[in-house]
Amino acid sequence: MFNDDEKKVLIDLIKEKLNKGLDGDSKMDVLRDCKRKLEMPVPFSDLAFWFRAGYMDGVERLVNYNINVDDVLRVLNGAVMADADAMRALIFNRVECNRQLADHPTIQVDGYTKPGKYFVGLLGVINGLFGIGKDGMGSIAAEFEVVCKNKCVVPNGMTIDDKCLQCGEQLELGRLLKFFKVSEVK
């Protein structure tokens, strides 16, 4: 999973955490936490980021007050790799909210699904942290697979606005694939 150079960096980071004067139980907590994280299917760059940011030490948890869109994308995509179904459910979940939240200048709220009702979701709140572009949209979007509920093969380039070419059913969103910066849309 990791090349030799990456393994050396990770081992050095683990040793650095263990040499902080921890007692025996705390060192075991560090090793258990590191083992669990190392078994996750995440890229080396994410693991190294987690170690350096203090997310891998099993004891202290550092608060990062200087977070940016790339940091959020790294965390969100790591969560998708760990459990795409749970992340899909979180992103699809919306709760009804009041007009005051709907009028927030940066939080994205759905006011179109049911006239007179407003709904907010996790991604709308996360995007609210970073403001909105000239188009009124946030910095982060989710990419989903487009599927037919009858399991027909859906050609690339089709959207949920299209009907299945084989059976005529409306296409829908399937698996959550990843999160990306809106500016990366081609």
N, C-alpha and C positions, 0 to 999 in steps of 0.2 A: 504494500500500500504506500509506503514512504521509501524514498531513496536513501542511501547511506548518509548523505549530507543532512537531509531533513531529520533523520533519526538522531544524529549527533546533536543537532540544535535542540530537539525535544528533550533528549536525555539531559543536556546541560541545563535547560530550563527547569526540569524536574529536580535535579540536584540543587539548584539555586533555591527552590522553594523549600526543600528538605533541610537545608543548612541555615534556616532562620531561627534556630534555637528552640524548635518545637519539642514537646515531650513525646513519648512513644505512641500514645493513642492518637495524638494529632498527626504524627507522621503517617500512621496507618490510614487516617482519614484522607490525607493528601494523596497517598498512593491509590486508595480505592477510587477517589474522584478522578484522578488522572487515568487510571485503567478504564473506567467507564467512558470518559471522554475520548480516549484513544481508540476505542472500539466503535465509535460513531463513524458513519461514512461521510466524513467531512474533509475538505481539502486541507493540506498542510498549512496554507496561509491562515486559515481560520483558527486552527489549533494553536499556531504560534501567537496569533493575536489574543486568543483566550488566555494563554499563559502570561503573556506580557501585561495584559490588562488586569490580571489578578483573578480571573474567573476559574482558574484551575487549582487553586491552592488548598481547597477544602476547608480553610479556616477563615481567612479574611475575604471579604467581598468588597472590591473597590467600586466606588460610584464614579461614573464617567460623566462629568458635567460638560464636556466638550465633544458631544456626539454629533455626527453629521449624517447625511443621507447614505453615504457608503457604509458607515457603521451599521445603520439600521438595516440596509440591504443584506449585509453579511449575517446579521442575526436572524432576519426573516428567512433567508435562503437556507441557513443552517437548520432552522426549525422545519422547513419544508423537507429537507433531506432526512431529518430524523423522523418526521411523522406528517406526511403530505395530507393524509385524510383529516387529521385534527386541524391543521392549518386551513384547509379548504373550508371546514365547518366554521371556524372562527371568522374567516373572511366573508362567508356567505351570511353569517348571523347579523341581523339588524334588530335594533330595539327602537321602539317608538320614543320620540323625544318631543320637547316643547318648541314653540316658535322661537324662543330666545336662543336656544342652541342652534336651531336651524338658521338663524340670522348671524351666527358667528362668522367673522370675516375670513377665517382660514379653514375651519373644520368643514369637511364635505359632508353634506346631509342630503339624503334622498327625499325630495318633496314632490316627486312625480308619480310614484307608484299608486298612491291612493290620494286623491285630491283632499286637501285640508289636513292631512296627516304627514308627519315627518319621521324619518328613520335614520339612525346613525349606526355605523359599524366601526370595527377596529381600524381598518385602513383609512377611513375618513378622519379619524382622530389622529392617527400617526401622521398623515399628510398635513394636518393642521399645525403640527409642530414646526414645519418648514415653510409655511406660507403657500401661496398659490401663484401660478404663472398668469400671464396676460389672458390666457384662455379660460381662467377660472379653475383650472385643474391643479392637482397636487403634484409632487415630485416623484411619487412611487406608484406603480401600477402592478397588477398581478396578471400573469399570463396563464391561461388555461388551455387545455386540449379541447377542441370542438368535436362533439360526438353526436351520433344518432342514437336515440333511445332504443331503436330496434337492432342495434349493433352492426349497422351497415358501415362499409368503409367510407370515410369522409375524405375527399381529396384535400390536399394542402391549399390554403388560401380561402377556404370557406369560413363564414362567420355564423354567429347565432342568428343573424338576420336572414340567413339562407334556409332553404328547405333541402332535405336530403335528396340527392339526385336519383337514388334507387327506390325509395319508398314514399317520398313526398312529405315525411314528417318534419316538423320544425327542428332545426339543430339546437343543441344546448351545450352548456359548459360541462366539461368532464373534469379530469384530474387537474389539480393545481400544479403547474410546472415550475414556475419561479416568479420572483419579484424582480422588477427592473426600474431603472430611472426612466421617467417619461421621455426625457431628452434622447434616450437611446432608441426610440421607436423610429423605424425606417419609413 
